Amino acid sequence: MPGVRDTVTSRYERPMAQVLNSAREVLSRTGTLTGDDVINNAVSAKIDNRSVWVTVAEVEPLVTEVKVRVRSSRGTGDLALASEIDKQIALGLVVTP
């Protein structure tokens, strides 16, 4: 939907595999995983009747970009939940050595 703000983008100084694993852990802990695309480095889930997509991409060596997108069943964006998931992914990276 045009004009809908539903995505939070962050960058982390961590390897892509580590960020992707953190995203998987967060989504499986907070909701139900619905997809895990290893080719496109994307994970999807359902959390509180909302669809969540997390896409991970390597920007440069050891710098990884994460995009968290959340939409309700009506197609409205949920930036608050997207921000919370992004924060949980970041916390998972801090805990992981």
HUVEN-V514681 format. One line per field, one symbol per residue. phi: phi as a letter, one per 30 degrees, with the letter a starting at -180 (. if undefined). psi: psi as a letter, one per 40 degrees, with the letter a starting at -180 (. if undefined). burial: I if it has 9 or more other ideal C-beta (glycine too) atoms within 8 Angstrom, else O. A space follows every 50 residues. Layout:
phi->???
psi->???
burial->???
This chain:
phi->.diccbbccbbbdbdedddddddddddddcacdcabcddchbbbacbhhc cbbbcbbddbeibbcbcccbbdddjddbddddddddddddddddddd
psi->hiehhehhhiiigiiddddddddddddddeahheighddefihiihhffi hhhhhhihdihehhhhhhhhiideeiigdddddddddddddddddh.
burial->OOOIOIIIOIIIOIOIOIIIIIIIIIIIOIIOIOOOIOOOIIIIIIIOOI IIIIIIIIOOOOIIIIIIIIIIOOOOIIIOIIIOIIOIIIOIIOOOO
